[in-house]
Amino acid sequence: MNFIKKTITWGFMHKRASERFPANVDVKFFCGNMFYSGIVTNLSQHGMFIRTMQCLPFESKFEIFFHVNEEILKVPVKVSRIEKTEGFYDGMGVNLLEHPQKYLEYLDHLKSTSPSL
């Protein structure tokens, strides 16, 4: 099946500041009075991409929740881009507004266990 993919990005395009790691992490996020879900498909020290059927508007700020070991990690983010596939918005790139220590430790773990590094 041939998918048509369109990415909407505001601002200037630039090279990523940090290495991305592939992931398959279930996340929940809260906006207004609703909880939504998604899957993080890649992440880095400064951001992540979330595949979801509920994309939030550009520059929306919210918190993402996901499990790391036995803990629930809360990471504040801001939408930096929105992706559209076959006419449907189905993913969003987010920048981290804070860098929780547990999140950075999780990235270090991914880097150390990555077969390609």
C-alpha positions as CSV (number, residue, x, y, z in Angstrom):
1,M,0.0,0.0,0.0
2,N,1.4,3.4,-1.0
3,F,0.9,6.0,1.7
4,I,1.0,9.7,1.0
5,K,2.6,11.5,3.9
6,K,2.6,15.2,4.5
7,T,4.4,16.9,7.4
8,I,3.3,20.4,8.5
9,T,6.1,22.3,10.2
10,W,6.1,25.9,11.3
11,G,9.3,27.9,11.6
12,F,12.7,27.2,10.1
13,M,13.9,23.7,9.2
14,H,17.1,22.8,10.9
15,K,19.3,19.7,11.6
16,R,18.3,17.8,14.8
17,A,20.4,18.7,17.8
18,S,20.4,15.2,19.2
19,E,20.3,11.6,18.1
20,R,16.9,9.9,17.8
21,F,16.3,6.4,19.0
22,P,13.6,4.1,17.6
23,A,10.9,3.3,20.2
24,N,7.5,1.6,20.6
25,V,6.3,3.2,23.8
26,D,2.6,3.5,24.8
27,V,1.9,7.0,26.2
28,K,-1.1,8.9,27.6
29,F,-1.5,12.6,27.4
30,F,-4.0,15.0,29.0
31,C,-5.4,18.1,27.3
32,G,-8.4,20.0,28.6
33,N,-10.5,17.5,30.4
34,M,-9.7,14.5,28.2
35,F,-7.0,11.8,28.2
36,Y,-5.7,10.6,24.9
37,S,-3.3,7.8,23.9
38,G,-0.5,7.3,21.4
39,I,2.7,5.5,20.6
40,V,6.1,7.1,20.7
41,T,8.0,5.9,17.6
42,N,11.2,7.7,18.2
43,L,12.7,9.9,20.9
44,S,15.7,12.0,21.7
45,Q,17.1,14.2,24.5
46,H,15.0,17.1,23.2
47,G,11.9,15.6,21.7
48,M,9.9,12.7,20.5
49,F,7.4,11.7,17.8
50,I,4.0,10.4,18.9
51,R,1.8,8.4,16.5
52,T,-1.8,9.2,17.6
53,M,-5.3,9.7,16.2
54,Q,-5.7,12.8,18.3
55,C,-3.2,15.4,17.3
56,L,-3.2,18.6,19.3
57,P,-2.7,22.1,17.7
58,F,0.7,23.5,16.9
59,E,2.4,24.9,20.0
60,S,0.0,23.2,22.4
61,K,1.6,22.5,25.7
62,F,0.7,19.3,27.7
63,E,2.2,16.5,29.7
64,I,3.0,13.0,28.4
65,F,2.8,10.0,30.8
66,F,4.5,6.6,30.2
67,H,5.9,3.7,32.2
68,V,9.7,3.4,32.8
69,N,10.4,0.3,34.8
70,E,8.0,0.5,37.7
71,E,7.4,4.2,37.6
72,I,5.1,6.5,35.6
73,L,7.2,9.3,34.0
74,K,5.6,12.7,33.4
75,V,7.3,14.8,30.7
76,P,6.0,18.3,29.7
77,V,6.1,18.9,26.0
78,K,5.1,21.4,23.2
79,V,3.9,20.4,19.7
80,S,6.4,21.4,17.1
81,R,5.0,19.7,14.0
82,I,2.0,17.7,12.9
83,E,2.1,14.9,10.4
84,K,-0.7,13.9,8.0
85,T,-1.0,10.5,6.2
86,E,-3.6,9.9,3.6
87,G,-5.6,12.9,4.6
88,F,-5.6,12.2,8.3
89,Y,-3.5,13.9,11.0
90,D,-2.0,10.9,12.7
91,G,1.2,12.0,14.4
92,M,2.9,14.9,16.1
93,G,6.5,15.9,16.9
94,V,6.9,17.4,20.3
95,N,9.8,19.2,22.0
96,L,10.5,18.6,25.7
97,L,9.9,21.7,27.9
98,E,11.9,20.0,30.8
99,H,14.4,17.2,30.9
100,P,13.5,15.0,33.8
101,Q,16.4,13.0,35.1
102,K,14.5,9.7,34.8
103,Y,13.8,10.5,31.1
104,L,17.5,11.1,30.5
105,E,18.4,7.8,32.3
106,Y,15.9,6.0,30.1
107,L,17.6,7.5,26.9
108,D,21.0,6.4,28.2
109,H,19.5,2.9,28.7
110,L,18.2,2.9,25.1
111,K,21.5,4.0,23.7
112,S,23.5,1.4,25.6
113,T,21.2,-1.4,24.4
114,S,20.8,-0.3,20.8
115,P,22.4,-2.8,18.5
116,S,23.3,-0.2,15.9
117,L,25.5,1.9,18.3
